[in-house]
C-alpha cells in the first residue's frame, strides 16, 4: 500500500487506501470523515499512516 500522488488532498492516505481497495477516493474520504466523528483516535491513525506509508510511484 502506498500514499497516492494522483488523489492527494492532504497527504494521499485516503487516496492510497482507495487505490488499494479499488474504490473511488471521494467515497473513502467521506467514510473516513464520518468515522472521525465517532470518539476515538482515528486522527492519530491517519498521522501514523502518513508517516509509515511510502509515496506511490510517479506517473508520467
N, C-alpha and C positions, 0 to 999 in steps of 0.2 A: 504494500500500500504506500502511496506517496501523496504529497500535497499537490494539488492541481495548479498548474501555471496558467491554464486557459480559463478555468472557472473560479477565479480568485476574487474575493471581496476584501477580506481582512488578511488571512494567512493561507487560504486554499485548503483548509482542513475539511470543510463540508464538501467542497468540490472533489477532493480526493476520495472521500467516502462514497460520494455519488458515482464517481468513475468506477470504483471497485465493485459497487453493488449493481451497476447498470441502471441507476435511477437518475432522474433529472436533478441537477444541483439545487434548483429552487425548492423542490419538494424536501430534500434533505435539510436545507436551511430552515424551512418552516417547521419541520418536525423538531429540529434542534432548538429552535426558539421556543416552541410550545413546551418542550421538556425542560427548558431553562426556567420556566415559570414555576415549576414544582420545586419546593425547597430541596436543596441538595448541592453538592459540589460539582455540578456539570461544567461550570466555567473553569474550574481547576483542571478537569479532564481535557477541555479544549486547549488550555495553555500547555499541558503536558504533551498532547498530540502535536501541537505546533512545534514544540522543541524536538520531539523524537522522530516525527515523520520527515523523511528527506523530501526535497523538492523533486517534482516529476521531471522527466526528460524535456528538453526544449524542443518545440515543434517549429519547423520552418516552412 
